Amino acid sequence: MNVEVTPLPGIGVRKDFVLDSGRRVGVVTHRDGKIELIVSKSDDPDACLASLPLTSEEAGALANLLGAPQLVAQLTEEHRELPGINTRQLPIKGGSPYDGRTLGDTAMRTRTGASVVAVMRAGQVHPSPGPGFTFTEGDLLVAVGTSEGLESAAKILQHG
C-alpha cells in the first residue's frame, strides 16, 4: 500500500492512499494539532467527499479499532499450523483492577500460560511489553496462548 504524504502549506500534512474503489482516504494533521479523517469523491480524487474532525483520543481509538484486528490476524495466520495456539485481543476496561498497574502485577504468564505480545494504545503498537509496562484504560492487549489460558487472562484483567 502506497501512502502519499503531501505538505499543505499553512495547514499541515495530508497522508492518504487509494482504495480499490478508486477513492482516496487519509488523514490531515493540522499544524495546530487538529486531525481530520478525509475521503475523496469517487470521480475526483482531489475533491473531498467527507471530512470528519477527530480529537486525539478519537483518532487513537480509531487506530486501535483498525490496527489491532490486523495484528491479531497476522499472528493468527502465523500460528495457524501450531495446534492449540491462539491469539486474542484483551481490553483494559474502565474499572479493571489493572488500570494504572503493570504487566508484571498481573502475573499473567505464570497464572495462565498466556503471553502479552503487544499493546495497542492510542494508535501506537508497543511490541513485547516488559513486566514494568503500565496499563491504562483503553489499552488493547494482544495475547497468545491456549484457549483456556486466554480465557483466564481475560478474567484476570476484568476481575483481578
C-alpha positions, 0 to 999 in steps of 0.5 A: 500500500502506497501512502502519499504524504503531501505538505499543505502549506499553512495547514499541515500534512495530508497522508492518504492512499487509494482504495480499490474503489478508486477513492482516496482516504487519509488523514490531515494533521493540522499544524495546530494539532487538529486531525481530520479523517478525509475521503475523496469523491469517487470521480475526483480524487482531489475533491473531498467527499467527507471530512470528519474532525477527530480529537486525539483520543478519537483518532487513537481509538480509531487506530486501535479499532483498525490496527489491532484486528490486523495484528491479531490476524497476522499472528493468527495466520502465523500460528495457524499450523501450531495446534492449540495456539491462539491469539486474542485481543484483551481490553483494559476496561474502565474499572479493571483492577489493572488500570494504572498497574503493570504487566508484571502485577498481573502475573499473567504468564505464570497464572495462565500460560498466556503471553502479552505480545503487544499493546495497542494504545492510542494508535501506537503498537508497543511490541513485547511489553516488559513486566514494568509496562503500565496499563491504562484504560483503553489499552488493547492487549494482544495475547497468545496462548491456549484457549483456556489460558486466554480465557483466564487472562481475560478474567484476570484483567476484568476481575483481578 
